[in-house]
Amino acid sequence: MLLSKVRRFGAEYVLAGTMPSPGTNREQQISNIILDHWPVEWSRRYFAHGYVFHDPAIRGVTSNMRPFLWDELEPLYRDDETAWRVMDEAGEFRLKRGFTIPLVTLEGDIAGFSLAGEKLEVSPADRGMLTLVATYALGRSFLLREDDGKPLLSLSRREQEALQWAAEGKSEWETGAIMGISEHGVDKHMRAARLKLGATSRTHAVAEAIRRGLIK
């Protein structure tokens, strides 16, 4: 249904997700995806080669909160051979032209919403309207990330443990001390759990995990 709204711009594919933290592994990178209608074979190659940390569109989202056409990104990767490879190989999968909209979630996480196709055309006058569409679509995707009351992705043992201690009123510093990891490590587990549960806050994530029987 979303694609039907944006096909008049030449969009064939849509992808949205929050920005991965530096050093995250492949599984964590994939868990950041919120809305996925992207070429499957390209996604496999992209994550297998760790392209997320060389992708000019990711750099564009994290460096400037204005919507941009991929053609406008060349100054960001002019001297980066791997970034050139990312853009060239994307074109092999009909992702020759793209338009990305940076967004911020209720939790304050930076997200990107991208449209792409072989003949995508977005005028300056269209950018505001597409930003509204992206904001609505991303919000709806967060709300719909469950199926019959069950999480689409299971929580890891550490994510469950972090949520369990949060449910018992422990701070992230206290949880880190109990789990033997840093406060930053606890935050990473909590963020991953929130994404998987479609939760907008720590409290929401705990409530969802209890409701679904993932923690007590």
C-alpha positions in Angstrom: 0.0 0.0 0.0 2.9 2.4 0.8 4.5 1.7 -2.6 1.3 2.5 -4.3 1.6 6.0 -2.8 5.2 6.6 -4.0 5.3 4.8 -7.4 4.5 8.0 -9.2 7.9 9.1 -8.3 9.5 6.0 -9.8 10.0 4.3 -6.5 10.2 0.5 -6.7 11.6 -0.2 -3.2 11.3 1.2 0.3 13.5 0.6 3.4 13.4 2.2 6.8 15.3 1.6 10.0 17.2 3.1 12.9 20.9 3.8 12.6 23.2 1.0 13.9 25.9 1.8 16.5 29.5 1.5 15.4 30.8 -2.0 15.9 27.5 -3.7 15.9 27.4 -7.2 14.4 25.3 -8.4 11.4 22.4 -9.7 13.5 22.2 -6.3 15.4 22.4 -4.4 12.1 19.5 -6.4 10.7 17.4 -5.9 13.8 17.5 -2.1 13.2 15.4 -2.5 10.1 11.8 -1.5 10.7 10.3 -1.5 7.2 11.7 -3.7 4.5 10.8 -3.8 0.9 14.3 -4.0 -0.6 15.9 -6.5 -3.0 16.6 -9.6 -1.0 19.9 -10.5 -2.8 21.2 -7.0 -2.3 20.4 -7.1 1.4 22.3 -10.3 1.8 25.3 -9.0 0.0 25.1 -5.7 1.9 25.1 -7.2 5.4 27.6 -10.0 4.5 30.2 -7.4 3.4 29.5 -5.0 6.3 28.5 -2.2 3.9 26.4 -0.5 6.5 29.5 1.4 7.8 30.5 2.5 4.4 27.1 3.4 3.0 27.0 7.1 1.9 23.3 7.2 2.7 24.0 6.2 6.3 26.5 8.9 6.5 24.0 11.4 5.0 21.4 10.5 7.6 23.9 10.9 10.6 25.5 14.1 9.3 22.5 16.1 8.3 18.8 15.9 9.1 17.6 17.2 5.7 16.2 14.8 3.1 18.5 14.2 0.2 18.8 12.5 -3.1 21.6 10.0 -3.3 23.2 12.0 -6.2 23.8 14.7 -3.7 26.1 12.5 -1.6 29.1 12.3 -3.8 31.2 14.8 -1.8 30.8 12.5 1.2 32.5 9.5 -0.5 34.5 10.9 -3.4 37.7 9.4 -2.0 36.2 6.3 -0.4 36.7 3.3 -2.7 34.4 1.0 -0.6 31.6 3.6 -0.6 31.8 3.9 -4.4 31.5 0.1 -4.5 28.4 0.2 -2.3 26.7 2.7 -4.7 27.8 0.9 -7.8 26.6 -2.5 -6.7 23.3 -1.1 -5.4 22.6 0.0 -9.0 23.0 -3.7 -10.1 19.8 -4.4 -8.1 17.7 -1.6 -9.6 18.7 0.8 -6.8 20.3 3.4 -9.2 18.5 6.4 -7.8 17.4 7.0 -4.3 15.9 9.5 -1.9 16.5 9.3 1.9 14.6 11.1 4.7 16.3 11.4 8.1 13.8 11.0 11.0 14.0 10.9 14.8 12.0 8.3 16.8 10.2 9.1 20.1 13.2 7.6 21.9 15.5 10.1 20.2 17.1 7.5 17.9 18.0 8.6 14.4 16.2 6.7 11.6 16.4 6.8 7.8 13.5 6.2 5.3 14.6 5.5 1.8 12.9 5.2 -1.6 14.7 3.9 -4.6 14.4 2.7 -8.2 16.0 2.9 -11.6 14.2 6.1 -12.6 13.3 7.8 -9.3 12.5 11.5 -9.6 11.8 13.7 -6.6 11.4 17.4 -7.0 12.2 20.0 -4.2 8.4 20.6 -4.0 7.8 16.9 -3.3 10.2 16.6 -0.3 7.9 18.0 2.3 5.0 15.6 1.3 7.3 12.6 1.2 8.6 13.5 4.7 5.1 13.4 6.0 4.5 10.0 4.3 7.8 8.6 5.8 6.9 9.9 9.3 3.5 8.2 9.2 4.8 5.0 7.6 7.6 4.6 10.2 5.3 5.3 13.1 2.8 2.7 11.8 5.6 0.2 11.3 6.6 0.4 14.9 3.0 -0.2 16.0 2.6 -3.2 13.7 5.7 -5.1 14.5 3.9 -7.9 16.2 1.8 -10.7 14.9 -1.1 -12.2 17.0 0.5 -10.8 20.2 3.9 -12.6 19.6 7.2 -10.9 18.9 8.4 -11.1 15.3 11.9 -11.8 16.7 12.8 -13.7 19.8 14.9 -11.9 22.5 18.4 -13.0 23.2 19.2 -14.3 26.7 21.1 -11.1 27.6 18.2 -8.9 26.3 15.8 -10.8 28.4 18.0 -10.5 31.4 18.4 -6.8 31.0 14.6 -6.4 30.7 14.1 -8.6 33.8 16.3 -6.4 35.9 14.6 -3.3 34.5 11.2 -4.8 35.5 12.6 -5.2 39.0 13.4 -1.5 39.2 17.2 -1.7 38.6 18.9 1.2 36.9 21.2 0.5 33.9 24.2 1.0 36.1 22.9 -1.5 38.7 22.0 -3.9 35.9 25.4 -3.7 34.4 27.0 -4.5 37.7 24.8 -7.6 38.1 25.3 -8.8 34.6 29.1 -8.0 34.6 28.9 -5.6 31.7 29.2 -1.9 31.2 26.3 0.5 31.4 26.7 1.1 27.7 26.4 -2.7 27.2 23.1 -2.7 29.1 21.8 0.2 27.0 22.7 -1.7 23.8 20.7 -4.7 25.0 17.8 -2.6 26.0 17.7 -0.7 22.6 17.8 -4.0 20.7 14.9 -5.4 22.9 12.9 -2.2 22.3 13.3 -2.5 18.6 12.3 -6.1 18.5 9.2 -5.5 20.7 8.2 -2.3 18.8 8.4 -0.4 22.1 8.9 3.3 22.4 10.5 3.4 25.8 12.1 1.3 28.5 8.9 1.1 30.5 6.9 0.2 27.3 9.5 -2.6 26.5 9.2 -4.1 30.0 5.4 -4.0 29.8 5.4 -5.7 26.4 7.8 -8.3 27.5 5.7 -9.2 30.6 2.5 -9.2 28.5 4.1 -11.7 26.0 5.4 -13.9 28.8 9.1 -13.2 27.9 9.9 -12.1 31.5 8.1 -12.3 34.8 
